[in-house]
Amino acid sequence: MTVRQFENERSFSIELEDRCSILFKMHGNFSNVLFLKEGKVAEIFRNHLQSDFEITPEKLDRTIDFGQGNFEKNIGQLPAAYYTLGKIVFDYLEKQDFAALGIEDQWRLFKKTWSLLENPIYYLMERKGQLVFSLLPFEKIIREFTDPIEALNSFSDRFIHDHVFYQEKSSILNQLLVKVKGSKNYFKKNSIKLTELVNDHHCQRWADLIMANMHKIKLGQDKIVVPDFYDQSDVTIKLKKELNPQQNAEVFYRKAKNQHIEINKLKEALTQKENEIAHLQEVFERIEEVVDLKTLRKASVDLGLIKKDQLQFENLPYHEFEFKGFKILVGRNAEANDKLTLKYSYKEDLWLHAKDVAGSHVLIKYQSGKKFPKEVIEYAAGLAAYNSKRKSESFCPVAFTSKKYVRKRKGDPAGMVVVEKEEVILVKPLLVNG
């Protein structure tokens, strides 16, 4: 059995015996797994992607010219020319002010970036509130590695353990970015309007001109042409025929006064919006620095992002414990058990529950590449036993299984689940303050 990586293509295959192979097409929403026999697709995993039956492995390898000539030729469309690099690479170049450089400096920066990719250090970063695995150092670096396996295991562990935190943090940051963008658009639009109003002196000038030329205006005129005060050029002023000259002047004076009022209101609104933008950016920076779910939710209340009665962190569906480096979550009640098992779990987590009685669901969070030690299972089982109707018994049978074997049927009461496969351990109920 061998593994084949296709050149400049997000696909690889595992070559089996008898000219069979399994091809993994890693194309985002169009990803699929294909079974090939004698070089032709025989079966596909996602049947709605029928066009995958037309894939020919020999045509998947693609050549990209990374020479300077091709670079300069495609300088205006690098993402299309170097499609295999991905968005993070071009975001990294943008962070280095790539667009502001001359073409020779752009080429040098591109070669330097390519060198980093060929001799990588592996980074766990936080970007816009999301956990990111990267070969390039930018944004908020959490950890860096030289061993790719260690890096991927660490990324997987953190992603599994903290996916709710990163999901909520990303959502809050995105909401703040939307607010900042809206506020900046408001500020820009109304700054232009303010400038137009400040420079618009027509109403005041027309009123003054009417007052200075009252003797030339007769009732019933719909316009008047008079010389300007400043350059003696002719100025045409529209009049209301039913009003006398003084009344026409009063109309323009009133409009000029309203303009002045509007200018003051706009200035006040722009000052408030400017302060709001500064506050939102400060809040954004504070949220970016938060590193755990409880602090994130508390900060969201303190900063006015959510109301206190919307708080979930005070009512997290679980108590949290740690034993020998493993995180253990214990459901608070029946409704919380459902949330814990259905929302806060991963399929490889170990799920525990006191056998045949009401009690808390318990999860031991999975760590990539690590087996659950017996003493950790016993510890978590003791917690499950104590948080059940058997808490006063000397020994309690506790069922445990991989979370993937636990499911909930529609209509079942809170806390009730179906366990398809389990083992049982006998332990003493364990009281631990947490």
C-alpha positions in Angstrom: 0.0 0.0 0.0 1.4 3.4 -1.0 0.1 7.0 -0.7 0.2 9.3 -3.8 0.0 13.0 -3.5 -1.1 14.7 -6.7 1.0 17.7 -7.7 -0.5 21.1 -7.0 -3.9 19.5 -6.3 -5.8 19.1 -3.0 -6.2 15.4 -3.5 -4.3 12.3 -2.6 -4.9 8.6 -3.0 -4.1 5.4 -1.2 -3.0 2.7 -3.7 -4.3 -0.8 -2.9 -3.8 -4.2 -4.4 -5.4 -5.4 -7.7 -5.1 -1.9 -9.2 -7.6 -0.5 -6.7 -7.3 2.8 -4.9 -9.1 5.2 -2.6 -8.9 8.9 -3.7 -9.6 11.7 -1.3 -10.7 14.9 -3.0 -10.3 17.7 -0.4 -12.3 20.5 -2.2 -14.2 22.1 0.7 -18.0 21.8 0.1 -17.2 19.5 -2.9 -15.0 17.1 -1.0 -15.5 13.4 -1.6 -14.0 10.0 -1.3 -13.8 7.9 -4.4 -13.1 4.2 -4.9 -11.2 3.5 -8.2 -10.6 0.2 -9.9 -8.2 0.0 -12.8 -7.9 3.8 -12.9 -11.7 4.4 -13.2 -14.1 5.7 -10.5 -16.3 2.8 -9.4 -18.0 4.2 -6.4 -18.3 7.6 -4.6 -19.1 8.4 -1.0 -21.2 11.6 -1.6 -23.5 10.4 -4.3 -24.9 13.8 -5.2 -21.5 14.8 -6.7 -22.1 12.7 -9.8 -19.5 14.6 -11.8 -16.8 12.9 -9.7 -17.3 9.7 -11.7 -15.5 11.6 -14.6 -12.3 12.1 -12.6 -9.2 10.6 -14.0 -6.2 10.4 -11.7 -3.7 11.0 -14.5 -5.2 14.4 -15.1 -5.1 15.6 -11.5 -1.4 16.5 -11.5 -1.0 20.1 -12.5 2.2 22.2 -13.2 2.7 25.7 -12.0 5.5 27.9 -13.2 7.0 29.6 -10.1 9.6 31.5 -12.2 10.0 35.3 -12.1 8.8 35.7 -15.6 5.4 34.0 -14.9 5.2 36.0 -11.6 5.6 39.4 -13.4 3.2 38.3 -16.1 0.5 37.5 -13.6 1.2 40.3 -11.0 -2.4 41.5 -11.2 -3.9 38.0 -10.6 -1.6 36.1 -8.4 -4.3 34.1 -6.5 -5.5 32.7 -9.9 -2.0 32.0 -11.1 -0.9 30.3 -7.9 -4.2 28.8 -6.9 -2.6 26.1 -4.8 -1.2 28.6 -2.2 -4.6 29.4 -0.6 -6.0 32.5 1.0 -3.7 32.6 4.0 -0.6 33.1 1.8 -2.0 36.1 0.1 -3.4 37.6 3.4 0.2 37.2 4.7 1.6 39.1 1.7 -1.0 41.8 2.2 0.1 42.2 5.8 3.7 42.8 4.5 2.3 45.8 2.4 2.9 43.8 -0.8 0.8 46.1 -3.0 2.8 49.1 -2.0 6.1 47.6 -3.2 7.9 47.8 -6.5 7.8 44.7 -8.7 11.3 43.7 -7.8 10.6 44.0 -4.1 7.4 42.1 -4.6 9.3 39.3 -6.3 11.8 39.1 -3.4 9.0 39.0 -0.9 7.2 36.3 -2.8 10.4 34.2 -3.0 11.0 34.7 0.7 7.4 33.6 1.5 7.8 30.6 -0.8 11.0 29.7 1.2 9.0 29.8 4.4 6.5 27.3 2.9 9.2 25.0 1.7 11.0 25.0 5.1 8.1 25.5 7.4 7.6 26.2 11.1 4.0 25.2 12.1 1.9 27.8 13.8 -1.3 27.6 15.8 -2.8 31.1 15.4 -6.0 32.8 16.3 -7.4 34.8 13.4 -10.7 36.8 13.7 -11.6 34.7 16.7 -11.0 31.4 15.0 -8.3 28.8 15.6 -6.1 28.5 12.5 -3.2 26.1 11.5 -0.7 28.0 9.4 2.8 27.7 7.9 3.2 31.5 8.0 3.6 33.7 11.1 1.1 36.4 11.4 -2.0 37.3 13.4 -2.0 36.1 17.1 0.4 33.2 17.4 -0.6 30.8 20.2 2.1 28.1 19.7 4.7 27.2 17.2 6.2 23.7 16.3 8.9 22.2 14.2 7.2 18.7 14.2 4.1 18.6 11.9 2.6 15.7 13.7 2.9 17.3 17.1 1.5 20.5 15.6 -1.5 18.8 14.1 -2.2 16.9 17.3 -2.1 20.1 19.3 -4.3 21.9 16.8 -6.8 19.0 16.9 -6.9 18.9 20.7 -7.4 22.6 21.1 -10.0 22.7 18.3 -12.0 19.9 19.9 -11.7 21.2 23.5 -12.4 24.8 22.6 -14.6 24.8 19.6 -17.5 26.4 21.4 -15.2 29.2 22.7 -13.8 29.9 19.2 -17.3 29.7 17.6 -18.7 32.3 20.0 -15.6 34.5 19.9 -15.6 34.6 16.1 -19.3 35.4 16.1 -18.8 38.3 18.6 -15.8 39.7 16.6 -17.8 39.5 13.4 -20.7 41.4 14.9 -18.3 44.1 16.1 -16.7 44.3 12.7 -20.2 44.7 11.1 -21.0 47.5 13.6 -17.6 49.3 12.9 -18.2 49.0 9.2 -21.7 50.5 9.5 -20.5 53.3 11.8 -17.7 54.2 9.4 -20.1 54.2 6.4 -22.4 56.5 8.4 -19.5 58.8 9.3 -18.2 59.0 5.7 -21.7 59.6 4.2 -22.6 62.3 6.7 -19.2 64.0 6.6 -19.8 64.6 2.9 -23.2 65.9 3.6 -21.8 68.2 6.3 -19.2 69.6 4.0 -21.9 70.3 1.3 -24.0 72.1 3.9 -21.2 74.2 5.3 -20.2 75.3 1.8 -23.8 76.0 0.8 -24.4 79.7 1.5 -27.1 80.1 -1.3 -30.1 80.6 1.0 -28.5 83.3 3.1 -27.0 85.1 0.1 -30.3 84.9 -1.9 -32.2 86.4 1.1 -29.6 89.2 1.4 -29.8 89.9 -2.3 -33.6 90.1 -2.2 -33.5 92.5 0.7 -31.0 94.7 -1.2 -33.1 94.7 -4.3 -36.6 94.9 -2.9 -37.4 98.1 -4.9 -36.8 96.1 -8.1 -39.2 93.2 -7.3 -42.9 93.3 -8.0 -45.6 91.0 -6.5 -46.3 88.2 -8.9 -42.8 87.7 -10.2 -41.5 84.1 -10.2 -37.8 85.0 -10.5 -35.4 87.9 -10.3 -32.0 88.4 -11.9 -29.7 90.6 -9.8 -25.9 91.3 -9.6 -23.9 89.3 -7.0 -22.4 91.2 -4.1 -18.9 89.7 -4.7 -18.2 89.6 -8.4 -21.2 91.5 -9.9 -22.1 88.3 -11.9 -25.8 87.8 -12.6 -27.7 85.6 -10.0 -31.1 84.2 -10.8 -33.3 83.7 -7.8 -36.6 81.8 -8.0 -39.5 83.5 -6.1 -42.9 82.5 -4.8 -45.3 84.6 -6.9 -47.9 84.8 -4.1 -45.4 86.3 -1.6 -44.0 89.9 -1.5 -40.2 90.5 -1.6 -39.8 90.6 2.2 -41.8 87.3 2.6 -39.6 85.7 -0.1 -36.5 86.8 1.8 -37.9 85.4 5.0 -38.4 82.0 3.3 -34.7 81.9 2.4 -33.6 83.2 5.8 -35.6 80.4 7.5 -34.0 77.8 5.2 -30.6 79.2 6.0 -31.4 79.0 9.8 -32.6 75.4 9.3 -29.3 74.6 7.5 -27.4 76.0 10.4 -29.4 73.8 12.8 -28.8 70.8 10.7 -25.1 71.5 10.5 -24.9 71.6 14.3 -26.9 68.4 14.6 -24.6 66.7 12.1 -21.5 67.8 13.9 -22.9 66.5 17.1 -23.9 63.2 15.5 -20.5 62.8 13.8 -18.7 63.4 17.1 -20.8 60.7 18.8 -20.2 58.3 15.9 -16.5 58.9 16.0 -16.5 58.1 19.8 -18.6 55.0 19.0 -16.1 53.8 16.4 -13.2 54.3 18.9 -15.2 52.4 21.6 -16.1 49.5 19.2 -12.4 49.2 18.2 -11.4 49.2 21.8 -14.0 46.5 22.6 -12.8 44.5 19.6 -9.2 44.5 20.9 -10.3 43.5 24.3 -12.3 40.6 23.0 -9.4 39.5 20.8 -7.3 39.1 24.0 -9.8 36.8 25.7 -8.6 33.2 25.9 -11.4 31.2 27.6 -15.2 30.9 27.3 -16.2 32.0 30.8 -14.1 35.2 30.5 -15.5 35.8 27.0 -19.1 35.7 28.1 -18.4 37.8 31.2 -16.6 40.4 29.0 -19.5 40.3 26.6 -21.8 41.4 29.4 -19.3 44.0 30.9 -18.9 45.6 27.5 -22.6 45.7 26.8 -22.6 43.2 24.0 -25.2 41.0 25.6 -27.6 41.6 28.5 -27.0 39.9 31.8 -30.2 37.9 31.6 -28.9 36.4 28.4 -25.8 35.1 30.2 -25.0 31.4 29.7 -21.7 31.3 31.4 -23.3 31.3 34.8 -25.5 28.5 33.7 -23.1 26.4 31.7 -24.6 23.0 31.3 -21.7 21.3 33.1 -19.2 21.5 36.0 -15.6 21.2 34.8 -12.9 19.0 36.4 -9.4 18.1 35.4 -7.5 14.9 36.2 -4.1 13.8 35.0 -4.3 16.3 32.1 -7.8 15.3 31.0 -10.8 17.6 31.0 -13.9 16.1 32.5 -17.4 17.7 32.2 -20.3 16.8 34.4 -23.9 17.7 33.4 -25.8 19.9 35.9 -29.4 18.5 35.3 -31.5 16.7 32.8 -31.8 19.7 30.4 -28.1 20.4 30.8 -27.3 16.8 30.1 -28.8 17.2 26.6 -26.8 20.3 25.9 -23.6 18.7 27.2 -24.0 15.5 25.1 -25.4 17.1 22.0 -23.7 20.4 21.8 -20.5 20.3 23.8 -19.3 16.8 22.9 -17.1 15.3 20.2 -17.7 11.9 18.7 -14.4 10.5 20.2 -15.1 11.9 23.7 -15.7 9.2 26.4 -19.3 9.3 27.7 -20.3 8.0 31.1 -23.5 7.6 33.1 -24.5 5.7 36.3 -26.2 2.5 35.2 -30.0 2.2 35.3 -30.7 5.4 37.4 -31.2 9.1 36.8 -27.9 11.1 36.9 -25.5 13.4 35.2 -24.0 12.7 31.8 -20.2 12.9 32.1 -17.7 13.5 29.3 -13.9 12.9 29.3 -12.7 15.1 26.5 -10.7 13.3 23.8 -7.0 14.1 23.2 -5.7 13.3 19.8 -3.5 10.2 19.8 -4.0 9.4 23.5 -5.9 6.6 25.0 -8.1 7.2 28.0 -6.1 5.9 31.1 -7.9 3.5 33.4 -7.4 5.8 36.4 -9.0 8.7 34.5 -12.0 6.6 33.5 -12.3 5.5 37.2 -12.2 9.1 38.4 -14.8 10.2 35.9 -17.0 7.2 36.7 -16.8 8.1 40.4 -18.1 11.6 39.5 -20.9 10.1 37.5 -21.8 7.8 40.4 -21.9 10.6 42.9 -24.0 12.8 40.6 -26.7 10.2 40.3 -29.4 8.5 42.4 -26.8 6.0 43.6 -24.6 8.6 45.3 -25.2 7.1 48.8 -24.4 3.5 47.8 -21.0 1.9 48.5 -20.4 0.9 44.9 -22.1 2.0 41.7 -22.0 0.5 38.2 -21.2 3.1 35.6 -21.6 2.7 31.9 -19.0 4.2 29.6 -18.7 4.4 25.8 -17.5 6.5 23.0 -19.8 9.5 22.4 -20.4 8.3 18.8 -22.5 5.4 20.2 -24.9 7.8 22.1 -27.9 9.3 20.4 -31.1 11.0 21.3 -34.5 10.1 19.7 -37.0 12.7 18.8 -39.6 13.2 21.5 -37.6 11.6 24.3 -37.7 13.5 27.6 -34.7 15.7 28.7 -31.6 13.7 29.6 -32.8 10.4 28.0 -30.5 9.0 25.4 -30.0 5.7 23.6 -26.6 3.9 24.1 -25.8 1.5 21.3 -22.7 0.0 22.8 -21.2 0.2 26.3 -18.9 -1.2 29.0 -19.5 -1.1 32.7 -17.2 -0.3 35.6 -17.9 -0.6 39.3 -16.7 2.4 41.4 -17.2 4.3 44.6 -19.2 7.5 44.3 -16.6 10.4 44.3 -17.3 13.8 45.8 -15.1 16.5 44.3 -15.7 20.2 44.7 -15.7 21.8 41.2 
